Amino acid sequence: MNSRSKQPVRHVVLYAEDENVDLIMCERAFKGHDEMELRSVSDGRSVIAWLEGNGTFSNRAFFPIPAVVVLDSKFDDMTGLDVLRWMRAQRRFQELPVVLHAGSTPLHELGAYQDLRVSAVIEKDSNCQNLVECVRNLLHGELVDR
């Protein structure tokens, strides 16, 4: 008999958010969901560096390829759309699920996100429960309403 208990699978969810208040709300919402580990960066270049495994993010034991990427629509250095364009241009990230988590996004940008196969668009709210549910659905392979 094996004395080691089977550990539940923890999926890393990379959350790119530059507003501390939004980050704190989402961290609270993801607590208690043992299957998901929310990790965060504050800008678009850090998302790309994490995915490429460059610099600070070179240790894949600490910075694995995430199961889902959650993007804000705007950062100081680039937009979420810029990050998504870069991701979809990389063969290894073409199918990686991406959720846009934004307060307000112009309609013409929403079309561009959908053209780049964003998995879902979730409007920011006060408790991030819609985001948590969306990510859970993606991790379980369930279709998400865009």
PyMOL commands that set and color helices and strands:
alter all, ss='L'
color gray80, all
select helices_A, chain A and resi 20-30+44-52+55-57+80-89+91-93+107-115+129-139
alter helices_A, ss='H'
color red, helices_A
select strands_A, chain A and resi 11-16+36-41+68-71+98-102+120-123
alter strands_A, ss='S'
color yellow, strands_A
deselect
rebuild
show_as cartoon
